[in-house]
Amino acid sequence: MSYIFRCAFAALSILFLEQFPVHSQTCCSGGVPLSGNIGFEGAARSTLQMELSYDLNYLATLKTDSEVYEDGSRQRTTHSFLVKAGYSINQWFAIDALFSYVLQERKITFDDQI
């Protein structure tokens, strides 16, 4: 297939797919996705790189289909800590390490009034 035909096919596919409603689900708040944090940019020989990151994810709203429950009875807090280190041996070869720690807190309260 030619390049122009492939681009036209991809554009028409995207336009066609947007005609259907799509339902999505939010993150489960299990922490920061690790796949996007693996590896550093290429660096000069004998370069040591380090990165420390922290992510706070706070969820207090529950949704089921079109219903939204904002009664304050549910709350989930996730603290994610990432430490990434890398050492460039030369321009094409490096060693990287990724360490993560996730702390998840849940709070559910019940209304005993019936």
C-alpha angles and dihedrals in degrees: 000000000000122000094247092050091051092050092048091048092050092048093049091047091054092048091048094048093051090064091074123073113245125202119209136189126222123239115287087232091239091143137275115329107254099206093074092051100054117112136006130245115273113279139187121278117288094015120150116205127188134179132183120192137177128196127190118199117186121183123180103152125082120202127192114181103305096341119100120198111201098160094125093240096117130052134163125187123187124190114194123190120189128186116188125183132177139176123200111218092183138335093288105031129059139157117226132184129192123195123184137187122187124191116189125190124189127190122186121173126192127212106224093193110109 
